[in-house]
Amino acid sequence: MNRKHVQEGYEQVQQALLDYTVNCYPHIQDKFTKLLMVMPEIHQMASRGEDHLYHKHCDGSAPTQTLLMEMLHAKRK
């Protein structure tokens, strides 16, 4: 993967998050920093949720014909 392309994408996401916090939470000075600090936890929770849903699907206890399942299978390929 192109390192420069990844870095540019990362910077664009950071800028979008900064713009969002400045516009939506102007009265909270450190909102951007707080959001950055919880991003790893959010990522970890999302990964665990994905794994849980995939295992429920594999053991037959989750619906199979849904957009969410299609997206999950596409990601796992």
C-alpha distances in whole Angstrom, upper triangle without the diagonal:
4,6,9,8,8,11,13,12,14,16,17,18,20,22,23,24,26,27,28,30,32,33,34,35,37,39,37,36,33,32,28,28,30,27,24,26,26,23,22,25,24,21,23,26,23,22,25,27,24,25,29,29,27,30,32,31,31,35,36,37,34,34,32,33,31,28,27,27,25,22,22,22,20,17,19,18
4,6,5,6,9,10,11,12,14,16,17,19,20,21,23,25,26,27,29,31,32,33,34,35,38,36,34,32,31,27,27,29,27,24,26,27,23,23,26,26,23,25,28,25,24,28,29,27,28,32,32,30,33,35,34,35,38,39,40,37,37,35,35,33,30,29,30,28,25,25,25,22,20,22,22
4,5,5,6,9,10,11,12,14,15,16,18,20,21,22,24,26,27,29,30,32,32,33,36,34,32,29,29,25,25,27,24,21,23,24,21,21,24,24,21,23,26,25,24,27,29,27,28,31,32,31,33,36,35,35,39,40,40,38,38,37,37,35,31,30,31,29,26,26,27,24,22,23,23
4,5,5,6,9,10,11,12,14,15,16,18,20,21,22,24,26,27,28,30,31,32,34,32,31,28,28,24,24,27,24,21,24,25,22,22,26,25,23,25,28,26,26,29,31,29,30,34,34,33,36,38,37,38,41,42,43,40,40,38,38,36,32,31,32,31,27,28,29,26,24,26,26
4,5,5,6,9,10,11,12,14,15,17,19,20,21,23,25,26,27,28,30,31,34,32,30,28,27,23,24,26,24,21,24,24,21,21,25,24,21,24,26,24,24,28,28,27,28,32,31,31,34,36,35,36,39,40,40,37,37,35,35,33,29,28,29,28,24,25,26,23,21,23,23
4,5,5,6,9,10,11,12,14,15,17,18,20,21,23,24,26,27,28,29,32,30,28,26,25,21,21,23,21,18,20,21,18,18,21,20,18,20,23,21,21,24,25,23,25,29,28,28,31,33,32,33,36,37,37,35,35,33,33,31,27,26,27,26,22,23,24,21,19,21,22
4,5,5,6,9,10,11,12,14,15,16,18,20,21,22,24,26,26,27,30,28,26,24,23,19,19,21,19,16,19,20,17,18,21,21,18,21,24,22,22,26,27,26,28,31,31,30,33,35,35,36,39,40,40,37,37,36,36,34,30,29,30,29,25,26,27,25,22,24,25
4,5,5,6,9,10,10,12,14,15,16,18,20,21,22,24,25,26,29,27,25,24,23,19,20,22,20,17,20,22,18,20,23,22,20,23,25,24,24,28,28,27,29,32,32,32,35,37,36,37,40,41,41,38,38,37,36,33,30,29,30,29,26,26,28,25,23,26,26
4,5,5,6,9,10,11,12,14,15,16,18,20,21,22,24,25,28,26,25,23,21,18,19,21,18,16,19,20,16,17,21,19,17,20,22,20,21,25,25,24,26,29,28,28,31,33,32,34,37,38,37,34,34,33,33,30,26,25,27,26,22,23,25,22,20,23,23
4,5,5,6,9,10,11,12,14,15,17,18,20,21,22,23,26,23,22,20,19,15,16,17,15,12,15,16,13,14,18,17,15,18,20,19,19,23,24,23,25,28,28,28,31,32,32,34,37,37,37,34,34,33,33,30,27,25,27,27,23,23,25,23,20,23,24
4,5,5,6,9,10,10,12,14,15,16,18,20,20,21,24,22,20,19,18,14,15,17,15,13,16,18,15,17,20,19,18,21,23,22,23,26,27,26,28,31,31,31,34,36,36,37,40,41,40,37,37,37,36,33,30,28,30,30,26,27,29,27,24,27,28
4,5,5,6,9,10,10,12,14,15,16,18,19,20,23,22,21,19,18,14,16,18,16,14,18,19,16,18,21,19,18,22,23,21,23,26,26,26,28,31,30,31,34,35,35,37,39,40,39,36,36,35,34,31,28,26,29,28,24,26,28,25,23,26,27
4,5,5,6,9,10,10,12,14,15,16,17,19,22,20,19,18,16,12,14,16,13,11,15,15,12,15,17,15,15,18,20,18,20,23,23,22,25,27,27,28,31,32,32,34,36,37,36,33,33,32,32,29,25,24,26,26,22,23,26,24,21,24,26
4,5,5,6,9,10,11,12,14,15,16,17,19,17,16,14,13,9,11,13,11,9,13,14,11,14,17,16,15,19,20,19,21,24,24,24,27,29,29,30,33,34,34,36,38,39,38,35,35,35,35,32,28,27,29,29,25,26,28,27,24,27,29
4,5,5,6,8,10,10,12,14,15,15,18,17,16,15,14,10,12,15,13,12,15,17,15,18,20,19,19,22,23,22,24,27,27,27,30,32,32,33,36,37,37,39,41,42,40,37,37,37,37,33,30,29,31,31,27,28,31,29,26,29,31
4,5,5,6,9,10,11,12,14,15,18,17,16,16,13,11,13,15,12,12,16,16,14,18,20,18,18,21,22,21,23,26,25,25,28,30,30,31,34,35,34,37,39,39,38,35,35,35,34,30,27,26,29,28,25,26,29,27,25,28,30
4,5,5,6,9,10,10,11,13,16,14,14,12,10,7,10,11,9,9,13,13,11,15,17,15,15,19,20,18,21,24,23,24,27,28,28,29,32,33,33,36,38,38,37,34,34,34,34,30,27,25,28,28,25,26,29,27,25,28,30
4,5,5,6,9,10,10,11,14,12,11,10,9,6,9,11,10,10,13,15,14,17,19,17,18,22,22,22,24,27,27,27,30,32,32,33,36,37,37,39,41,42,40,37,37,38,37,34,31,29,32,32,29,29,32,31,28,31,33
4,6,5,6,8,10,10,14,13,13,13,11,9,13,14,13,13,17,18,17,20,22,20,21,24,25,24,26,29,28,29,32,33,33,34,37,38,38,41,43,43,41,38,38,38,38,34,31,29,33,32,29,30,33,32,29,33,35
4,6,5,6,8,10,13,12,13,13,10,9,12,13,11,13,16,16,15,19,20,18,19,23,22,21,24,27,26,26,30,31,30,32,35,35,36,38,40,40,38,35,35,36,35,31,28,27,30,30,27,28,31,30,28,31,33
4,5,5,5,7,10,8,9,9,6,6,10,10,9,11,14,14,14,18,19,17,19,22,22,22,25,27,26,27,30,31,31,33,36,36,37,39,41,41,39,36,37,37,37,33,31,29,32,33,29,30,33,32,30,33,35
4,6,6,5,8,8,8,10,8,8,11,13,12,14,17,18,18,21,22,21,23,26,26,25,28,30,30,31,34,35,35,37,39,40,40,43,45,45,43,40,40,41,40,37,34,32,35,36,32,33,37,35,33,36,38
4,6,6,10,11,12,13,11,11,15,16,14,16,19,20,20,23,24,22,24,27,27,26,29,31,30,31,35,35,35,37,40,40,40,43,45,44,42,39,39,40,39,35,33,31,35,35,32,33,36,35,33,36,38
4,6,9,9,11,13,10,11,14,14,13,16,18,18,18,22,22,20,22,25,25,24,27,29,28,29,33,33,32,35,37,37,38,41,42,42,40,37,37,38,37,33,31,29,33,34,30,32,35,34,32,35,38
4,5,6,8,9,7,9,12,12,12,15,17,17,18,21,21,20,22,25,24,25,28,29,28,30,33,33,33,36,38,38,39,42,43,43,41,38,38,40,39,36,33,31,35,36,32,33,37,36,34,36,39
4,6,7,10,9,10,13,14,14,17,18,19,20,24,24,23,25,28,28,28,31,33,32,33,36,37,37,39,42,42,43,45,47,47,45,42,42,43,43,39,36,35,38,39,36,36,40,39,37,39,42
4,6,9,9,12,14,14,15,18,19,20,21,25,25,24,27,29,28,29,32,33,33,35,37,38,38,40,43,43,44,46,48,48,45,43,43,45,44,41,38,36,40,41,38,38,42,41,39,41,44
4,6,6,9,10,10,12,14,15,16,18,21,21,21,23,26,25,26,29,30,30,32,35,35,35,38,40,40,41,44,45,45,43,41,41,43,43,39,37,35,38,39,36,36,40,39,36,39,42
4,6,8,9,10,12,13,14,16,18,21,22,21,24,26,26,27,30,31,31,33,36,36,37,39,41,42,43,45,47,47,45,42,43,44,45,41,39,36,39,40,37,37,40,40,37,39,42
4,6,5,6,9,10,11,13,15,17,18,18,21,23,23,24,27,28,28,30,32,33,34,36,38,39,40,42,44,45,42,40,41,42,43,39,37,34,37,38,35,34,38,37,34,36,39
4,5,5,6,9,10,11,12,16,16,16,18,20,20,21,24,25,25,27,30,30,31,33,35,36,37,39,41,41,39,37,38,39,39,35,33,31,34,35,31,31,35,34,31,34,37
4,5,5,6,9,10,11,14,15,15,17,19,20,20,23,25,25,26,29,30,30,32,34,35,36,38,40,41,39,36,37,38,38,35,32,30,32,33,30,30,33,32,29,32,34
4,5,5,6,9,10,13,14,14,16,18,19,20,22,24,25,26,28,30,31,32,34,35,37,39,40,41,39,37,38,39,39,36,34,31,33,34,31,31,34,33,30,32,35
4,5,5,7,9,12,12,12,15,17,17,18,21,22,23,24,27,27,28,30,32,33,35,37,38,39,37,35,36,37,38,34,32,29,32,33,30,29,33,32,29,31,34
4,5,5,6,10,10,10,12,14,15,15,18,20,20,22,24,25,26,28,30,30,32,34,35,36,34,32,33,34,34,31,29,26,28,30,26,26,29,29,26,28,31
4,6,5,8,10,10,11,14,15,16,18,20,20,22,24,25,26,28,30,31,32,34,36,37,35,33,34,34,35,32,29,27,29,30,26,26,29,28,25,27,30
4,6,7,8,10,11,13,14,16,17,19,20,22,23,24,26,28,29,30,32,34,35,36,35,33,34,35,36,33,31,28,30,31,28,27,30,29,26,28,31
4,6,5,6,9,10,11,12,14,16,16,18,20,21,23,24,26,27,29,30,32,33,31,29,31,32,33,30,28,25,27,28,25,24,27,27,24,25,28
4,5,5,6,9,10,10,12,14,15,16,18,20,21,22,24,26,27,29,30,31,30,28,29,30,31,27,25,22,24,25,22,21,24,24,21,22,25
4,5,5,6,9,10,11,12,14,15,17,18,20,21,23,24,26,27,29,30,29,27,29,29,31,28,26,23,24,25,22,20,23,23,20,21,24
4,5,5,6,9,10,11,12,14,15,16,18,20,21,22,24,26,27,29,27,25,27,28,30,27,25,22,23,25,22,20,23,24,21,21,25
4,5,5,6,9,10,10,12,14,15,16,18,20,21,22,24,26,27,25,23,25,26,27,24,22,19,20,22,19,18,21,21,18,20,23
4,5,5,6,9,10,11,12,14,15,16,18,20,21,23,25,26,24,22,24,24,26,23,21,18,19,20,17,16,19,19,15,17,20
4,5,5,6,9,10,11,12,14,15,17,18,20,21,23,24,23,22,24,24,26,24,22,19,19,21,18,16,19,20,16,17,20
4,5,5,6,9,10,10,12,14,15,16,18,20,21,22,21,19,21,22,24,21,20,17,18,20,18,15,19,20,17,17,21
4,5,5,6,9,10,11,12,14,15,16,18,20,21,20,17,19,20,21,18,17,13,15,17,14,12,15,16,13,14,18
4,5,5,6,9,10,11,12,14,15,16,19,20,19,17,19,19,21,19,18,14,15,16,14,11,14,15,12,12,16
4,5,5,6,9,10,11,12,14,15,17,18,17,16,18,19,21,19,19,15,15,18,16,13,15,17,14,14,18
4,5,5,6,9,10,11,12,14,16,17,15,13,15,16,18,16,16,12,13,15,14,11,14,16,14,14,18
4,5,5,6,9,10,11,12,14,15,14,12,14,14,16,14,14,10,10,12,11,8,10,12,10,10,14
4,5,5,6,9,10,10,12,14,14,13,15,15,18,16,16,13,12,14,13,9,11,14,12,10,14
4,5,5,6,9,10,11,12,11,10,13,14,17,16,17,13,12,15,15,11,13,16,15,13,17
4,5,5,6,9,10,11,9,7,10,11,13,12,13,10,9,12,12,9,11,14,13,12,16
4,5,5,6,9,10,10,8,11,10,13,13,13,10,8,11,11,7,8,12,11,9,13
4,5,5,6,9,9,9,12,12,15,15,17,14,11,14,15,11,12,15,14,12,15
4,5,5,6,5,5,9,10,14,14,16,13,11,14,15,12,13,17,16,15,18
4,6,5,6,5,7,7,10,11,13,11,8,11,13,10,10,14,14,13,15
4,5,8,8,10,9,13,14,16,14,11,13,15,12,11,15,15,13,15
4,6,8,11,11,15,16,18,17,14,16,18,15,15,18,19,16,18
4,6,8,8,12,14,17,15,12,15,17,15,15,18,19,17,19
4,7,9,13,13,16,15,12,16,18,15,16,19,20,19,21
4,6,10,10,13,11,9,12,14,12,13,17,17,17,19
4,6,7,10,9,8,11,13,12,13,16,17,17,19
4,6,9,9,6,8,11,11,10,13,15,15,16
4,7,9,7,7,11,11,11,13,16,16,17
4,5,5,6,9,10,11,12,14,16,17
4,5,5,6,9,10,10,12,14,16
4,5,5,6,9,10,11,12,15
4,5,5,6,8,10,10,12
4,5,5,6,9,10,11
4,5,5,6,9,10
4,5,5,6,9
4,5,5,6
4,6,5
4,6
4
